């Protein structure tokens, strides 16, 4: 019996969920519980933010630590296979994230980023809620 070949990178990347991830849902629950109402994945805004609060002119990105190169233990993991590809991929993601933030700020939006490793820190999420409510 033959062993199936691994997925090519393009197919592998397509299989990774981009919407409704567990960290994103956790943030949304906190925002909703605080009375904040939002829209999801607004395609007309640069970068299609995860959460958009139009009345507060704010957007929230919920980033996975590995995929977006966060400086935490999970985000600092180096791939053991095809490391050149992954280093370039993550560097490109970081550049794209910076451009999205810049573009949104130029359009007058407040931009917040919540990292996957910090989603369950209630103090951090409460600070986010207070900042959003103050706008």
C-alpha positions in Angstrom: 0.0 0.0 0.0 1.4 3.4 -0.9 1.7 6.3 1.4 -0.1 9.5 0.1 2.1 12.4 -0.7 1.8 15.4 1.5 -0.3 18.3 0.4 1.3 21.0 -1.7 1.7 24.3 0.2 -1.2 26.0 -1.8 -3.6 23.2 -0.8 -2.3 23.1 2.8 -2.8 26.8 3.2 -6.4 26.7 1.8 -7.2 24.1 4.4 -6.4 26.4 7.3 -9.4 28.1 8.7 -9.5 31.8 8.4 -12.9 32.6 9.9 -14.6 31.6 13.1 -11.5 30.3 14.8 -11.8 29.5 18.5 -9.8 32.6 19.6 -12.0 34.8 17.4 -15.2 33.4 18.8 -13.9 33.9 22.4 -13.2 37.6 21.7 -16.6 38.0 20.0 -18.3 36.5 23.1 -16.6 39.0 25.4 -17.5 41.9 23.1 -21.2 40.8 22.8 -21.5 40.2 26.5 -20.3 43.8 27.1 -23.1 45.1 24.8 -20.8 45.8 21.8 -22.3 45.0 18.4 -20.2 44.3 15.4 -20.0 43.0 11.9 -17.8 40.1 10.8 -15.2 40.0 8.0 -16.2 43.2 6.2 -14.7 42.7 2.7 -14.9 46.4 1.8 -12.2 47.3 4.4 -8.5 46.7 3.8 -7.5 43.3 5.1 -11.0 42.1 5.8 -10.9 42.6 9.6 -12.2 39.8 11.8 -14.4 42.1 13.8 -15.7 45.5 12.8 -17.5 47.9 15.1 -18.8 50.6 12.7 -20.3 52.8 15.4 -17.0 53.0 17.2 -15.0 53.2 14.0 -12.9 50.3 15.3 -11.7 47.0 13.9 -10.2 44.0 15.7 -7.9 41.4 14.2 -7.5 38.1 16.1 -4.2 36.8 15.0 -2.8 33.3 15.4 0.7 33.5 17.0 2.5 31.1 14.6 0.9 32.4 11.4 1.6 36.1 12.2 5.0 35.8 13.9 4.1 36.8 17.4 7.0 37.1 19.9 5.7 34.4 22.3 6.7 30.8 22.7 4.1 29.5 20.2 4.9 32.2 17.7 8.6 31.7 17.9 8.5 28.0 16.9 10.6 27.4 13.8 9.4 24.8 11.3 11.7 21.8 11.0 10.7 21.1 7.4 10.8 23.6 4.6 12.0 26.3 7.0 12.9 28.8 4.2 9.4 28.7 2.9 7.8 29.2 6.3 10.2 32.0 7.3 9.3 33.9 4.1 5.6 33.2 4.5 5.5 34.5 8.1 7.6 37.6 7.2 5.2 38.3 4.3 2.3 38.0 6.7 3.9 40.5 9.1 4.5 43.0 6.3 0.9 42.5 5.0 -0.5 43.0 8.6 1.5 46.3 9.0 0.1 47.5 5.6 -3.5 46.6 6.6 -3.1 48.5 9.9 -1.6 51.5 8.1 -4.3 51.6 5.5 -7.1 51.3 8.0 -5.7 54.1 10.2 -5.4 56.3 7.1 -9.1 55.8 6.6 -9.8 56.9 10.2 -10.3 53.5 11.8 -8.9 52.5 15.2 -7.1 49.1 14.9 -6.8 46.6 17.7 -5.0 43.3 17.6 -5.6 40.4 19.9 -3.1 37.5 19.9 -4.2 33.9 20.2 -2.0 33.3 23.2 -3.6 36.2 25.1 -7.3 35.6 24.3 -8.0 34.0 27.6 -6.4 36.7 29.7 -9.5 38.3 31.1 -7.7 41.5 32.1 -6.5 42.0 28.5 -9.9 41.4 27.0 -11.5 43.7 29.6 -9.0 46.5 28.6 -10.0 46.0 25.0 -13.7 46.3 25.9 -13.1 49.5 27.9 -11.1 51.0 25.0 -13.9 50.2 22.6 -16.7 51.4 24.8 -14.8 54.7 25.2 -14.9 55.4 21.5 
